[in-house]
């Protein structure tokens, strides 16, 4: 059997060893030539990536101490798994929470998962500290002050130990950059014609609630504003009025709107357009003409490089930069973005810190929202009043955010017309067919429209419902659910009218971006892909299938892919009980994609685990900002 499945190797040793402490056992095994890194690979926590990094450092700096190799591997592991550094005092807790899938290091690829019940012998936190302090040629030691970003960037030691948090050098440099940029920009800003801004608000902002008015005032008066809020709190509605006020005060302002993905940028444009009304006067035309870009597009991405055309030496020209869906932005991309924005520009970050964080390392928006520094707090505005028509969804989302399972179940019980909870066994979608009738009917309707060549109606029917899954494979995964819907409407393959599409890669030739949704329709005796207009007044886009960038069937998509999108009705399929993806953030993100109604499918125990499991991402940013 592959060693990856040998979860309990050490307890099978002699009785004397079974009575030893983990530290003693670690010392004995280490003397026998045992590698801590190999042990965690056997347990399915570390991967070959970490082993290669540890081996590289060992060869480059002549490291013979296995504790140093272990520390190197853990620092790289933290980066790979979303953490920014690892707190040595909590290292066993953090590793004990690690999960992985048999034979596959990416949990999203399968539903066959298990918990790591124990850990192999590990060096103690004190042993790690002692080993690191003995090698100042490898580790930059910072017992108190983290120093400046410039100092961090100039020191090329591969590891950094700040207080009790161990970083890779790149992570530490990025964290220092973000901390310094945020702190430097938490200052008052000057506005041109304040009277003109106030006159605009007297007309256009009559419907704002108190928290929304506070957010608008913050945008006008502060260099940096962070607007947070849950679903239906009017974040984009508030932003539109803040931008209208700024343009009233300074008509020649250059404003950049951006979001982490193409779909989120498109959704941002749609939301701002919907928020503009006749009260905006002459500013309406300027706002309507703004075209949100992806962050990479705004900065000037250069292929797969992490460097951009715009940086601190070549900053953006814009006077105002707005970043929507900021919870999805990684630490590294946040650092590059802030560095590229003119020091005198206004920055507005908008997002929901309770949603899933970025796929890459960091939870920057959440860390900023949790920081305690007085200058930081003066730049954060939290919208708390729900204004969306789907009040039941807002109530449910609040209960999930609070981790209150009783309130979650009460929300379902109180709104059976909007919220449906389907508790199942583990046998898959066939047990819940009766709850899918509306979604199947919508898919059949979409197919009928598509066969007739009506792309507008076909796409509208298709996106009215969406199945959202945590995993890509398995009975609770995207692949099986897409197969189920295809069979339900009597279609197979990839070239049929009525096949819903989602683009998975930006493509400048077609203008399609990651997250765009479309549908295959019949046109002139053949099928081709139809995508809705990019903005009001423009034409829909149609392509032959061979012209498309990478694309997937989209009856069902992952919850991660759904970020930045909204659907009239969502069917949320919880991962199986043992899945590492069962977290409060995943459930909250899925629920808040719905505008009107939700069907939640999963076992009772999976729901309990999801509500009770909060994702922990290590970071020193809160401490640095506070």
C-alpha positions as CSV (number, residue, x, y, z in Angstrom):
1,X,0.0,0.0,0.0
2,X,1.2,3.5,-0.8
3,X,2.7,5.1,2.3
4,X,0.2,8.0,2.0
5,X,-2.5,5.7,3.3
6,X,-0.5,4.5,6.3
7,X,-2.2,6.9,8.7
8,X,-1.2,5.2,11.9
9,X,2.4,4.1,11.2
10,X,3.9,5.2,14.5
11,X,1.4,3.7,17.0
12,X,2.2,0.3,15.6
13,X,5.8,0.5,17.1
14,X,6.9,-1.2,20.3
15,X,5.1,-0.7,23.6
16,X,8.1,1.2,24.9
17,X,7.8,3.7,22.0
18,X,4.1,4.0,22.4
19,X,4.6,5.2,26.0
20,X,7.1,7.9,24.9
21,X,6.3,11.5,24.5
22,X,6.0,12.9,21.0
23,X,9.2,15.0,21.6
24,X,11.1,11.9,22.9
25,X,9.9,9.8,20.0
26,X,10.8,12.5,17.5
27,X,14.4,12.6,18.9
28,X,14.7,8.8,18.7
29,X,13.3,8.6,15.2
30,X,15.4,11.5,14.1
31,X,18.5,9.7,15.4
32,X,17.5,6.7,13.2
33,X,17.6,9.0,10.2
34,X,13.9,9.8,10.2
35,X,12.8,13.0,8.4
36,X,10.1,15.2,9.9
37,X,9.2,16.3,6.4
38,X,8.8,12.7,5.1
39,X,6.6,12.0,8.1
40,X,4.2,14.8,7.2
41,X,4.2,13.7,3.6
42,X,3.2,10.2,4.8
43,X,0.4,11.7,6.8
44,X,-0.8,13.6,3.6
45,X,-0.1,17.1,5.0
46,X,3.0,18.1,3.2
47,X,3.7,17.5,-0.5
48,X,6.7,17.1,-2.8
49,X,6.7,20.9,-3.2
50,X,7.7,21.3,0.5
51,X,10.3,18.5,0.3
52,X,11.9,20.1,-2.7
53,X,12.1,23.5,-1.0
54,X,13.6,22.0,2.1
55,X,16.2,20.1,0.0
56,X,17.0,23.2,-1.9
57,X,17.7,25.2,1.2
58,X,19.7,22.3,2.7
59,X,22.0,22.1,-0.3
60,X,22.4,25.9,-0.8
61,X,23.2,26.6,2.8
62,X,24.7,23.3,4.0
63,X,21.9,22.5,6.4
64,X,22.2,19.2,8.3
65,X,19.7,20.0,11.1
66,X,16.3,18.2,10.2
67,X,14.5,20.8,12.4
68,X,15.6,23.6,9.9
69,X,14.4,21.5,7.0
70,X,11.1,21.0,8.8
71,X,10.8,24.7,9.4
72,X,11.5,25.5,5.8
73,X,8.9,23.0,4.6
74,X,6.3,24.3,7.0
75,X,6.9,27.9,5.8
76,X,6.4,26.9,2.2
77,X,3.4,24.7,3.1
78,X,1.8,27.8,4.8
79,X,2.1,29.8,1.6
80,X,0.6,26.9,-0.5
81,X,-2.4,26.4,1.8
82,X,-3.5,30.0,2.1
83,X,-1.6,31.0,5.3
84,X,0.7,34.0,5.5
85,X,3.4,32.7,7.8
86,X,2.8,30.1,10.6
87,X,2.6,30.8,14.3
88,X,5.1,28.5,15.9
89,X,3.2,28.5,19.2
90,X,0.2,26.9,17.4
91,X,2.0,24.7,14.9
92,X,0.6,21.4,16.1
93,X,-3.0,22.9,16.1
94,X,-2.6,24.3,12.6
95,X,-1.1,21.1,11.2
96,X,-3.7,19.0,13.1
97,X,-6.5,20.9,11.3
98,X,-4.9,20.0,7.9
99,X,-6.7,17.6,5.7
100,X,-6.1,16.0,2.4
101,X,-7.5,13.5,0.0
102,X,-6.0,10.0,-0.6
103,X,-3.8,10.2,-3.6
104,X,-4.6,13.8,-4.4
105,X,-3.3,17.0,-2.8
106,X,-6.2,19.1,-4.0
107,X,-9.4,18.4,-2.0
108,X,-11.6,20.0,-4.6
109,X,-10.9,17.2,-7.0
110,X,-12.7,14.4,-5.1
111,X,-15.2,13.8,-2.3
112,X,-13.3,10.9,-0.8
113,X,-11.6,12.6,2.1
114,X,-10.6,11.8,5.7
115,X,-9.5,13.7,8.7
116,X,-5.9,13.6,9.9
117,X,-6.7,12.2,13.4
118,X,-3.1,12.6,14.7
119,X,0.3,13.8,13.8
120,X,3.7,12.1,13.5
121,X,6.3,13.1,16.0
122,X,7.2,16.8,15.5
123,X,9.9,19.0,17.0
124,X,8.6,21.3,19.7
125,X,8.0,25.0,19.0
126,X,11.0,25.8,21.3
127,X,13.2,23.4,19.4
128,X,12.2,25.1,16.1
129,X,12.9,28.5,17.6
130,X,16.3,27.4,18.9
131,X,17.2,25.9,15.5
132,X,16.2,29.0,13.6
133,X,18.1,31.3,15.9
134,X,21.2,29.3,15.3
135,X,21.2,30.0,11.6
136,X,21.0,33.8,11.1
137,X,22.5,33.3,7.6
138,X,19.2,31.6,6.6
139,X,16.7,33.2,8.9
140,X,16.1,36.9,9.4
141,X,15.3,37.3,13.1
142,X,13.0,40.1,14.2
143,X,12.0,39.7,17.8
144,X,10.1,42.9,18.0
145,X,9.7,45.5,15.3
146,X,9.1,44.1,11.8
147,X,11.1,46.9,10.2
148,X,10.2,48.6,7.0
149,X,9.2,47.1,3.6
150,X,12.4,48.4,2.1
151,X,14.4,46.6,4.8
152,X,12.4,43.4,4.2
153,X,12.9,43.6,0.5
154,X,16.7,44.2,0.8
155,X,17.3,41.2,3.0
156,X,17.5,38.0,0.9
157,X,17.4,35.5,3.8
158,X,14.9,32.8,2.6
159,X,13.1,32.7,5.9
160,X,11.9,35.4,8.4
161,X,11.0,34.9,12.0
162,X,9.0,38.0,13.2
163,X,8.1,37.5,16.9
164,X,6.8,33.9,16.8
165,X,5.6,33.8,13.2
166,X,7.7,32.1,10.5
167,X,7.5,33.4,6.9
168,X,9.0,32.8,3.6
169,X,10.9,36.0,2.6
170,X,8.4,36.7,-0.2
171,X,5.4,36.5,2.0
172,X,7.0,38.7,4.6
173,X,7.9,41.4,2.0
174,X,4.3,41.4,0.7
175,X,2.8,41.6,4.2
176,X,5.1,44.6,5.1
177,X,4.2,46.3,1.8
178,X,0.4,46.0,2.4
179,X,0.7,47.1,6.1
180,X,2.8,50.2,5.2
181,X,0.5,51.1,2.2
182,X,-2.6,50.8,4.3
183,X,-1.2,52.7,7.2
184,X,0.1,55.5,5.0
185,X,-3.2,55.9,3.2
186,X,-5.4,56.1,6.4
187,X,-5.4,59.9,6.4
188,X,-7.8,62.6,5.5
189,X,-8.2,63.7,1.9
190,X,-9.0,67.0,0.4
191,X,-12.1,67.4,-1.8
192,X,-12.5,70.2,-4.4
193,X,-15.9,71.7,-4.4
194,X,-17.6,70.3,-1.2
195,X,-20.7,72.4,-1.7
196,X,-21.3,70.8,-5.1
197,X,-20.8,67.3,-3.6
198,X,-23.4,68.1,-0.8
199,X,-25.8,69.5,-3.4
200,X,-25.6,66.2,-5.3
201,X,-26.1,64.2,-2.2
202,X,-29.2,66.3,-1.2
203,X,-30.8,65.0,-4.4
204,X,-29.4,61.6,-5.1
205,X,-28.8,60.2,-1.6
206,X,-32.2,60.8,0.0
207,X,-32.8,57.0,0.3
208,X,-29.4,56.2,2.0
209,X,-29.6,54.8,5.5
210,X,-27.3,56.0,8.3
211,X,-24.5,53.5,7.7
212,X,-24.6,54.2,3.9
213,X,-24.4,57.9,4.5
214,X,-21.4,57.4,6.8
215,X,-19.7,55.3,4.0
216,X,-20.3,58.1,1.5
217,X,-18.8,60.7,3.8
218,X,-15.8,58.5,4.4
219,X,-15.1,58.2,0.7
220,X,-15.3,62.0,0.4
221,X,-13.1,62.7,3.4
222,X,-10.5,59.9,3.6
223,X,-7.7,58.7,1.3
224,X,-8.6,55.1,1.9
225,X,-12.1,53.7,2.5
226,X,-13.0,50.1,3.2
227,X,-16.8,49.4,2.7
228,X,-17.9,46.1,4.1
229,X,-21.3,44.5,4.3
230,X,-23.3,41.4,3.7
231,X,-25.8,40.6,0.9
232,X,-28.4,43.3,0.2
233,X,-26.8,46.0,2.3
234,X,-26.4,48.2,-0.8
235,X,-22.6,48.4,-1.1
236,X,-22.7,49.2,-4.9
237,X,-25.7,51.5,-4.5
238,X,-23.7,53.4,-1.9
239,X,-20.6,53.5,-4.0
240,X,-22.4,54.9,-7.0
241,X,-23.6,57.9,-4.9
242,X,-20.1,58.4,-3.4
243,X,-18.6,58.5,-6.9
244,X,-21.4,60.8,-8.1
245,X,-20.6,63.2,-5.2
246,X,-16.8,63.1,-6.0
247,X,-17.5,63.8,-9.7
248,X,-19.8,66.7,-8.8
249,X,-17.0,68.2,-6.7
250,X,-14.3,67.4,-9.2
251,X,-15.7,66.7,-12.7
252,X,-12.3,65.9,-14.2
253,X,-11.4,63.1,-11.8
254,X,-10.0,59.9,-13.4
255,X,-11.7,56.9,-11.9
256,X,-10.7,53.2,-12.3
257,X,-13.1,50.4,-11.4
258,X,-11.7,46.9,-11.0
259,X,-12.4,43.5,-9.6
260,X,-10.4,40.3,-9.2
261,X,-12.1,38.3,-12.0
262,X,-13.7,39.2,-15.3
263,X,-17.1,38.0,-14.1
264,X,-16.9,40.2,-11.0
265,X,-15.9,43.2,-13.1
266,X,-18.9,42.6,-15.4
267,X,-21.2,42.2,-12.4
268,X,-19.8,45.5,-11.0
269,X,-20.7,47.3,-14.2
270,X,-24.2,45.9,-14.1
271,X,-24.7,46.9,-10.5
272,X,-23.5,50.4,-10.9
273,X,-25.7,50.9,-14.0
274,X,-28.7,49.7,-12.0
275,X,-27.8,52.1,-9.2
276,X,-27.8,55.2,-11.4
277,X,-31.1,57.1,-11.7
278,X,-32.4,60.5,-12.9
279,X,-31.1,62.2,-9.7
280,X,-27.5,61.7,-10.9
281,X,-27.8,64.5,-13.4
282,X,-24.7,65.2,-15.5
283,X,-22.6,62.7,-13.5
284,X,-24.7,59.8,-14.8
285,X,-23.1,59.8,-18.2
286,X,-19.6,59.8,-16.8
287,X,-20.4,57.0,-14.4
288,X,-22.1,55.0,-17.0
289,X,-19.1,55.2,-19.3
290,X,-16.7,53.7,-16.7
291,X,-15.7,50.2,-17.7
292,X,-14.5,48.0,-14.8
293,X,-11.4,45.9,-15.6
294,X,-9.9,43.0,-13.9
295,X,-7.1,44.0,-11.5
296,X,-4.6,42.3,-13.7
297,X,-5.9,44.3,-16.7
298,X,-5.7,47.5,-14.8
299,X,-2.2,46.9,-13.6
300,X,-1.0,45.7,-17.0
301,X,-0.3,42.0,-16.6
302,X,2.7,40.6,-18.4
303,X,1.8,37.0,-19.2
304,X,2.2,34.7,-16.2
305,X,4.7,37.0,-14.5
306,X,3.8,38.4,-11.1
307,X,5.1,41.8,-12.1
308,X,3.0,44.4,-13.9
309,X,3.4,47.4,-16.2
310,X,2.3,49.6,-13.4
311,X,4.2,49.6,-10.1
312,X,5.6,52.1,-7.6
313,X,8.0,53.5,-10.2
314,X,5.2,53.7,-12.9
315,X,2.0,54.3,-10.9
316,X,-1.5,54.4,-12.3
317,X,-2.7,57.9,-13.4
318,X,-6.1,57.6,-11.7
319,X,-7.3,59.9,-9.0
320,X,-9.7,57.2,-7.6
321,X,-9.3,53.4,-7.7
322,X,-12.2,51.2,-6.6
323,X,-11.6,47.5,-6.0
324,X,-14.8,45.4,-5.7
325,X,-15.0,41.8,-4.3
326,X,-11.9,42.6,-2.3
327,X,-12.2,39.5,-0.2
328,X,-11.1,37.5,-3.2
329,X,-7.8,39.4,-3.6
330,X,-4.7,37.6,-2.4
331,X,-2.0,39.2,-0.3
332,X,0.5,39.2,-3.2
333,X,-2.0,40.9,-5.6
334,X,-3.1,43.4,-2.9
335,X,0.6,44.4,-2.5
336,X,1.2,44.9,-6.2
337,X,-2.1,46.8,-6.5
338,X,-1.5,49.2,-3.7
339,X,2.1,49.8,-4.8
340,X,0.9,50.8,-8.3
341,X,-1.7,53.3,-7.1
342,X,-0.6,57.0,-6.9
343,X,0.1,57.9,-3.3
344,X,-2.3,60.8,-3.5
345,X,-5.2,58.8,-5.0
346,X,-8.3,57.8,-3.2
347,X,-8.8,54.0,-2.8
348,X,-12.1,52.3,-2.1
349,X,-12.1,48.6,-1.2
350,X,-15.5,46.9,-1.2
351,X,-16.4,43.4,-0.1
352,X,-17.9,41.0,2.3
353,X,-15.1,39.7,4.7
354,X,-17.3,36.7,5.7
355,X,-17.1,35.2,2.2
356,X,-14.4,32.8,1.0
357,X,-11.0,34.4,0.8
358,X,-8.7,34.3,-2.2
359,X,-7.6,31.0,-3.6
360,X,-4.0,32.1,-3.0
361,X,-2.5,33.1,0.4
362,X,-4.0,35.8,2.5
363,X,-7.3,37.1,3.8
364,X,-6.5,40.7,3.5
365,X,-10.0,42.3,3.6
366,X,-10.9,40.2,6.7
367,X,-7.6,41.2,8.4
368,X,-8.1,44.9,7.7
369,X,-11.7,44.7,9.0
370,X,-10.4,43.0,12.2
371,X,-7.5,45.4,12.8
372,X,-7.7,47.6,16.0
373,X,-5.6,50.6,15.1
374,X,-7.6,53.9,15.5
375,X,-6.5,55.2,12.1
376,X,-7.6,52.0,10.4
377,X,-11.0,52.0,12.2
378,X,-11.6,55.6,10.9
379,X,-11.3,54.2,7.3
380,X,-13.7,51.3,7.7
381,X,-17.5,51.6,7.1
382,X,-19.7,48.6,7.7
383,X,-23.1,48.5,6.1
384,X,-25.5,46.5,8.3
385,X,-29.1,47.1,7.1
386,X,-30.5,44.7,4.5
387,X,-32.4,46.3,1.6
388,X,-32.7,43.3,-0.7
389,X,-36.2,42.0,-1.5
390,X,-35.1,38.4,-0.5
391,X,-35.2,39.2,3.2
392,X,-35.3,35.5,4.1
393,X,-31.8,35.0,2.4
394,X,-30.4,37.9,4.4
395,X,-31.8,36.3,7.6
396,X,-30.3,33.0,6.7
397,X,-26.9,34.5,5.8
398,X,-26.8,36.3,9.2
399,X,-27.5,33.1,11.1
400,X,-24.7,31.3,9.2
401,X,-22.3,34.2,9.8
402,X,-23.1,34.0,13.5
403,X,-22.6,30.3,13.6
404,X,-26.0,29.7,15.0
405,X,-27.4,26.4,13.7
406,X,-30.7,26.8,15.5
407,X,-31.2,30.1,13.8
408,X,-30.3,28.6,10.5
409,X,-32.9,25.9,10.9
410,X,-35.4,28.4,12.1
411,X,-34.8,30.5,8.9
412,X,-35.6,27.5,6.7
413,X,-38.7,26.7,8.8
414,X,-40.0,30.3,8.7
415,X,-39.6,30.7,4.9
416,X,-40.5,27.4,3.2
417,X,-41.4,29.2,0.0
418,X,-37.9,30.8,-0.3
419,X,-35.7,28.4,1.6
420,X,-35.7,24.6,1.3
421,X,-33.5,22.3,3.4
422,X,-33.1,18.8,2.0
423,X,-31.3,16.5,4.4
424,X,-30.1,13.4,2.7
425,X,-27.9,10.3,3.0
426,X,-24.8,10.1,0.9
427,X,-26.2,8.4,-2.2
428,X,-26.2,11.4,-4.4
429,X,-28.7,13.5,-6.4
430,X,-31.2,10.8,-7.3
431,X,-32.7,11.1,-3.7
432,X,-33.5,14.8,-4.2
433,X,-35.0,14.8,-7.7
434,X,-38.4,16.0,-6.4
435,X,-36.7,19.2,-5.2
436,X,-35.1,19.8,-8.6
437,X,-38.3,20.1,-10.7
438,X,-38.1,23.8,-11.2
439,X,-34.4,23.8,-12.1
440,X,-34.9,20.9,-14.6
441,X,-37.9,22.8,-16.1
442,X,-35.7,25.9,-16.5
443,X,-33.0,23.8,-18.2
444,X,-35.6,22.3,-20.6
445,X,-37.0,25.7,-21.3
446,X,-33.4,27.0,-22.0
447,X,-32.8,24.1,-24.4
448,X,-36.1,24.8,-26.3
449,X,-35.2,28.5,-26.7
450,X,-31.7,27.5,-27.7
451,X,-32.9,25.1,-30.4
452,X,-35.0,27.9,-31.8
453,X,-32.0,30.2,-31.9
454,X,-33.3,32.6,-29.2
455,X,-30.1,33.3,-27.3
456,X,-31.5,36.0,-25.0
457,X,-34.3,33.8,-23.7
458,X,-32.2,30.7,-23.6
459,X,-29.5,32.4,-21.5
460,X,-32.0,34.0,-19.2
461,X,-33.7,30.7,-18.5
462,X,-30.3,29.0,-18.0
463,X,-28.9,31.5,-15.4
464,X,-32.2,31.7,-13.5
465,X,-31.1,28.6,-11.6
466,X,-27.6,27.3,-10.7
467,X,-26.3,24.3,-8.8
468,X,-23.3,25.3,-6.6
469,X,-21.0,22.5,-5.3
470,X,-17.9,22.5,-3.1
471,X,-16.2,19.7,-4.9
472,X,-15.6,19.2,-8.6
473,X,-15.9,15.4,-8.5
474,X,-17.9,12.7,-6.7
475,X,-21.7,12.5,-6.0
476,X,-21.6,15.9,-4.4
477,X,-19.4,17.4,-7.1
478,X,-19.8,19.5,-10.2
479,X,-19.1,16.7,-12.7
480,X,-21.8,14.3,-11.5
481,X,-24.4,17.1,-11.2
482,X,-23.7,18.3,-14.7
483,X,-24.1,14.7,-16.0
484,X,-27.4,14.5,-14.0
485,X,-28.9,17.6,-15.7
486,X,-27.7,16.6,-19.1
487,X,-29.4,13.3,-18.8
488,X,-32.6,15.0,-17.4
489,X,-32.9,17.1,-20.6
490,X,-31.9,14.3,-22.9
491,X,-28.5,15.6,-24.0
492,X,-24.9,14.2,-24.1
493,X,-21.5,15.4,-25.3
494,X,-20.5,19.0,-25.6
495,X,-22.0,20.3,-28.8
496,X,-25.7,20.6,-28.2
497,X,-28.1,23.5,-28.1
498,X,-29.0,24.3,-24.5
499,X,-25.6,23.5,-23.1
500,X,-24.8,26.2,-20.5
501,X,-21.2,27.5,-20.6
502,X,-18.7,29.1,-18.3
503,X,-15.4,30.4,-19.5
504,X,-12.4,29.4,-17.4
505,X,-9.7,31.5,-18.9
506,X,-9.4,35.1,-20.1
507,X,-9.1,35.5,-23.9
508,X,-8.3,38.9,-25.4
509,X,-9.1,37.6,-28.9
510,X,-12.8,36.9,-28.2
511,X,-13.1,39.4,-25.4
512,X,-14.4,36.6,-23.1
513,X,-13.1,36.5,-19.6
514,X,-12.9,33.9,-16.8
515,X,-16.4,33.5,-15.3
516,X,-18.4,34.7,-18.3
517,X,-21.5,32.6,-18.9
518,X,-23.2,31.7,-22.1
519,X,-25.2,29.0,-23.9
520,X,-24.9,26.9,-27.0
521,X,-27.7,27.7,-29.5
522,X,-28.8,26.5,-33.0
523,X,-27.9,28.9,-35.7
524,X,-28.2,28.1,-39.4
525,X,-28.2,24.4,-39.0
526,X,-25.2,24.3,-36.6
527,X,-24.6,25.0,-32.9
528,X,-22.6,27.9,-31.7
529,X,-21.9,29.7,-28.5
530,X,-24.0,32.7,-27.5
531,X,-22.9,35.3,-24.8
532,X,-24.9,38.2,-23.6
533,X,-23.9,41.8,-24.4
534,X,-21.0,43.2,-22.3
535,X,-23.0,46.3,-21.5
536,X,-26.4,47.8,-22.2
537,X,-26.9,48.9,-25.8
538,X,-24.2,46.6,-27.2
539,X,-24.7,43.4,-29.2
540,X,-24.5,39.8,-27.9
541,X,-21.4,37.8,-28.9
542,X,-21.6,34.6,-30.9
543,X,-18.7,32.2,-31.6
544,X,-18.2,28.8,-33.1
545,X,-17.2,26.2,-30.6
546,X,-13.6,26.0,-31.9
547,X,-13.1,29.7,-31.3
548,X,-13.8,29.5,-27.6
549,X,-11.2,29.6,-24.9
550,X,-11.3,26.8,-22.3
551,X,-14.9,26.3,-21.3
552,X,-16.9,24.0,-19.0
553,X,-20.6,22.9,-18.8
554,X,-22.3,25.0,-16.2
555,X,-25.5,23.4,-15.0
556,X,-23.4,23.1,-11.9
557,X,-20.3,25.1,-11.0
558,X,-18.1,25.3,-7.9
559,X,-18.9,27.7,-5.2
560,X,-15.5,29.4,-5.7
561,X,-16.4,30.0,-9.4
562,X,-19.7,31.5,-8.4
563,X,-18.1,34.4,-6.4
564,X,-19.0,37.7,-8.0
565,X,-22.2,36.3,-9.5
566,X,-25.8,36.2,-8.5
567,X,-28.7,33.9,-9.5
568,X,-32.4,34.0,-8.9
569,X,-32.3,30.6,-7.4
570,X,-29.4,28.5,-6.2
571,X,-29.2,24.8,-5.3
572,X,-26.3,24.4,-2.9
573,X,-24.9,20.9,-2.6
574,X,-22.9,20.5,0.6
575,X,-19.7,18.5,0.4
576,X,-19.8,15.1,2.2
577,X,-19.3,14.9,6.0
578,X,-15.5,14.4,6.0
579,X,-14.7,17.1,3.5
580,X,-12.2,19.8,4.4
581,X,-14.3,22.2,2.4
582,X,-17.2,22.1,4.8
583,X,-16.7,25.6,6.3
584,X,-18.9,28.4,7.3
585,X,-17.3,30.7,4.7
586,X,-18.1,28.2,1.9
587,X,-21.8,27.9,3.0
588,X,-22.2,31.6,3.5
589,X,-20.7,32.4,0.1
590,X,-23.0,29.9,-1.7
591,X,-26.2,31.1,0.1
592,X,-25.4,34.7,-0.7
593,X,-25.2,34.0,-4.5
594,X,-29.1,33.8,-4.4
595,X,-31.3,36.8,-5.0
596,X,-34.7,35.1,-4.3
597,X,-34.5,31.5,-3.1
598,X,-32.2,28.7,-2.0
599,X,-32.4,24.9,-1.9
600,X,-29.7,23.4,0.4
601,X,-28.9,19.7,-0.1
602,X,-26.7,17.7,2.3
603,X,-26.6,15.6,5.4
604,X,-27.5,17.0,8.8
605,X,-24.0,16.3,10.1
606,X,-22.5,18.1,7.1
607,X,-24.6,21.2,7.8
608,X,-23.6,21.1,11.4
609,X,-19.9,20.9,10.5
610,X,-20.2,23.7,7.9
611,X,-21.8,26.1,10.3
612,X,-19.4,25.3,13.1
613,X,-16.1,25.3,11.2
614,X,-14.5,28.7,10.7
615,X,-11.6,28.8,8.2
616,X,-8.4,29.9,10.0
617,X,-5.8,31.6,7.8
618,X,-2.6,32.5,9.6
619,X,-1.5,36.1,9.1
620,X,0.5,38.8,10.8
621,X,-1.3,41.6,9.1
622,X,-3.8,42.2,11.9
623,X,-0.9,42.5,14.4
624,X,1.0,44.8,12.0
625,X,-1.9,47.1,11.4
626,X,-2.9,47.2,15.1
